[in-house]
């Protein structure tokens, strides 16, 4: 006995795909799934490390010198913003900040005080950690310590 031949109205037997085509389809599906998972990870990943206080202080000092109020506002709190915006670009000229100029300060919230001096003046920035970022909340601009004007003589 032989198998009946398909007629015009009967469907043909399904054809089998070659193993190479099946492997290619599986590989494409895996690549799409991995790519989608990576995209979801990147979009939902929270930033673990905030910008260091020293870098924020340097950014704010440079923003004062260039008159960039947008950067000042984004890196300071209400009171700090008011004080920083009131400064002139010349107030920050010649100031350079290094990491040793920023020291921890005892307070309820994590706080750093950065003091930068130059001949004739000093800028003191108090930074607090709020909302997951370091922000300037106090700025003092004043004269630097002056050397003594009298000298001692020995006879």
Residue pairs with C-beta under 8 A, 6 or more apart in sequence:
6 12
6 13
47 132
50 129
50 132
50 133
50 134
51 133
51 134
52 134
53 102
53 112
53 114
53 127
53 129
53 134
54 97
54 98
54 99
54 101
54 102
54 112
54 114
56 75
56 127
56 133
56 134
56 135
56 136
57 97
57 101
57 102
57 112
57 114
57 116
57 125
57 127
57 136
58 97
59 71
59 75
60 71
60 72
60 75
60 76
60 84
60 125
60 136
61 92
61 95
61 97
61 116
61 123
61 125
62 68
62 71
62 92
63 69
63 71
63 72
63 75
63 84
64 72
64 84
64 87
64 89
64 91
64 92
65 89
65 92
65 93
65 95
66 89
67 89
69 85
72 81
72 84
72 85
73 81
73 85
75 134
75 135
75 136
76 84
76 135
76 136
76 137
76 139
77 128
77 130
77 135
77 136
77 137
79 137
79 138
80 126
80 135
80 136
80 137
80 138
80 139
83 138
83 139
83 140
84 136
84 139
87 139
87 141
91 121
91 123
91 141
92 123
94 118
94 119
95 116
95 117
95 118
95 123
96 116
97 114
97 116
101 114
101 115
101 116
102 112
102 113
102 114
102 127
103 112
103 113
103 114
104 110
104 111
104 112
105 111
105 112
105 113
105 126
107 128
109 128
109 129
109 130
110 128
110 129
111 126
111 127
111 128
111 129
112 126
112 127
112 134
113 124
113 125
113 126
113 127
114 124
114 125
114 126
114 127
115 122
115 123
115 124
115 125
116 122
116 123
116 124
116 125
117 123
117 144
118 144
119 144
120 143
120 144
121 141
121 142
121 143
121 144
122 141
122 142
122 143
122 144
123 139
123 140
123 141
124 138
124 139
124 140
124 141
124 142
125 136
125 138
125 139
126 136
126 137
126 138
126 139
127 134
127 135
127 136
127 137
128 134
128 135
128 137
129 135
130 137
